[in-house]
């Protein structure tokens, strides 16, 4: 998530922006094995997979506190793989845009789609959704496999780095640490991501939290854990 000034400059020149974090092509992620170890998270492996197959003019990659050290190393790998410029940025923006989507009544998958798509926007939405009373929470990063989001009710509030993403302040650590102790919450991170440490730590502190991670796809075991957790917590799905 590059700084807002970078997004503004690109949109001012009518540059098409692609989110390389998301699966954009149908190809085996194992094609990235010559470039990245398998113990790298599926998100960064997806960035490399997209870089291998898409025709791009340049790549902007955040290597600051709003991303992770692994992104810095991926930038070096991409630089040697490709012939296009690789621009390293550090997003330390702290001007909040608010988090109305995270707190709204809306399908969780739709929330995540709107939040991730919102990275390309430079202005606040003209008609933000109305907040709702939460019955469950999802703390963490956008999963590579959005299908797990279908398991949550529309009254799920979003926390963690995804909420920071909507606020356009990915390095706001205090906001990332925030959660609601009064609602059952799933604390999620991609397997092999450094944020798994924080997810597990906060889940242990939460009165009713579940720590969960998944790799490339969310298998039946991960989905069963979420479903059982929500049902045993009395959450109406």
Helices and strands as residue ranges (DSSP letters): H 4-12, G 29-32, H 42-53, E 58-62, H 69-81, E 85-89, H 108-117, G 118-120, E 136-140, G 146-151, E 156-159, H 161-166, H 173-177, E 184-190, H 195-205, E 209-214, H 220-232
